[in-house]
């Protein structure tokens, strides 16, 4: 869908960690697009919208996002430009902005998908305190090590 709309995007979060070798069950699928592209995505998938495009703020996050439920699967699409998240201690806000210039294009099933670079994913996941982050980080580090050994 992103390609058909001419949008830059990448898979991130737990699904990206799975691409790099994590095996834990997923809560949802996470993608990022430029902030300005969120209304286009929301319109293209309007029949699946569960939470419309707006600024989401809580103790950890401050970002633009829209949530969908597609065939029983939750999909979060966030803006990549202006997002903030707290540091691990939740004492200060840090940029959660992403860029798309170093994305990896990886074949998943029968599609080619842009995926957040593994080193960026590790950096991002180190700022999160959910139990499953350490599993994702270890899998991503193993992936990096396998590239070094090759």
CORGIFEN-V170639 format. One record per backbone hydrogen bond with DSSP energy under -1.0 kcal/mol. NH is the residue of the N-H (numbers start at 1). CO is the residue of the C=O. E is the energy in kcal/mol with one decimal. If there is no record, write none. Layout:
<<NH,CO,E> <NH,CO,E>>
This chain:
<<5,1,-1.9> <6,3,-1.2> <7,2,-2.7> <10,32,-1.6> <11,114,-2.7> <12,30,-2.7> <16,12,-1.1> <17,13,-2.0> <18,14,-2.0> <19,15,-1.7> <20,16,-1.5> <21,18,-1.6> <22,17,-2.7> <29,74,-2.0> <31,76,-2.4> <32,10,-2.2> <33,78,-2.2> <37,34,-2.0> <38,35,-1.6> <41,37,-2.1> <42,38,-2.8> <43,39,-2.3> <44,40,-2.2> <45,41,-1.8> <46,43,-1.2> <48,45,-2.4> <50,67,-2.9> <51,67,-1.7> <54,65,-1.9> <56,63,-3.8> <58,61,-2.5> <62,84,-2.1> <63,56,-2.3> <65,54,-2.0> <66,77,-2.2> <67,51,-2.4> <68,75,-2.7> <69,48,-2.2> <70,73,-2.9> <73,70,-1.9> <75,68,-2.6> <76,29,-2.9> <77,66,-2.6> <78,31,-2.5> <79,64,-2.6> <80,33,-2.6> <84,62,-2.3> <85,94,-2.5> <86,60,-1.8> <87,92,-2.3> <90,87,-1.7> <94,85,-3.4> <96,83,-3.1> <98,80,-2.8> <104,115,-2.5> <106,113,-2.7> <108,111,-3.1> <111,108,-1.8> <113,106,-2.7> <115,104,-3.1> <116,11,-2.9> <121,117,-2.3> <122,118,-2.2> <123,119,-2.0> <124,120,-2.5> <125,121,-2.8> <126,122,-1.8> <127,124,-1.5> <128,125,-1.4> <133,130,-1.8> <136,132,-1.9> <137,133,-3.0> <138,134,-2.4> <139,135,-2.2> <140,136,-2.4> <141,137,-2.7> <142,138,-2.3> <143,139,-2.1> <144,140,-2.4> <145,141,-2.6> <146,142,-2.2> <147,143,-1.6> <148,144,-1.9> <149,145,-1.9>>
